[in-house]
Amino acid sequence: MKNRLFLSLAALTLSATAMAQQPKAGTISIIPRVGLSMSTLPNDEIIAVDAIDTPLSSRYRTTFMGGVDIDYQFLPNYSVTLGAYYAQHGCNYKNSQVQNSTTSSSTSGTGYSDLSTQLDYINIPLTLNAYIAPGLAVKAGVQMGLALSGKLKYTMTKYTKNDDGEFAPTQPEEVSQKLNNTMKSVCFSIPVGLSYEFSNVIIDARYHFGLTPVQQIGDYKGPKNRVFTISAGYRFAL
């Protein structure tokens, strides 16, 4: 029984290894892929109106990404990939409540919620892929991001609260401020990561280190994108 079990496990392992083989040298493939992008703008802060001492620090924002790769396997264990993706970057901020004025009978203020910087790009990564095991590749390269649009969005709610603790908010107001005039038209980053291929399905995880700021206002240079992506693609060999 033990021998049969060992042989069965060995057969499964060999089968999985065979299915995880990378393409032969000389193969050109098209790989459409979709996934998630988790981005932030390190050290970025915004300050709500009348809240000079209350900066709102950036947090990660999770959004959609999708696109296509063209992959060329130029050696048995090496390939080069050129891609084009639509991706949403930027960050979220924590909610804030600002006290505007106080009288003998009530307090008024403004609440800020759902704050986010939303930056839309077409990213064009060029990566070198080195296979260290069947189907398993490490990758690194350079990426150019073409800015499409940018905006700062939040919901603003004014309120009053009397001495009895009764809270009276106004109708929430959604605010959107365009950032197109301050966005850099082109950003560069370095993507590094891993991918694993099994039966033509490729799971890819990358971290992108921003090299250039996403905004510039006069002499002020804004933060750089930091992005983690995970995606699934399918290889169509030509």
Secondary structure, 3 states (H helix, E strand, C coil): CHHHHHHHHHHHHHHHHHHCCCCCCCCEEEEEEEEEEEEECCCCEEECCCCCCCEEEEECEEEEEEEEEEEEEEECCEEEEEEEEEEEEEEEECCEEEEEEECCCEEEEEEEEEEEEEEEEEEEEEEEEEEEECCEEEEEEEEEEEEEEEEEEEEEEEEEEECCCCEEECCCEEEEEECCCCECCEEEEEEEEEEEEECCEEEEEEEEEEEEECEEECCEECCEEEEEEEEEEECEEC
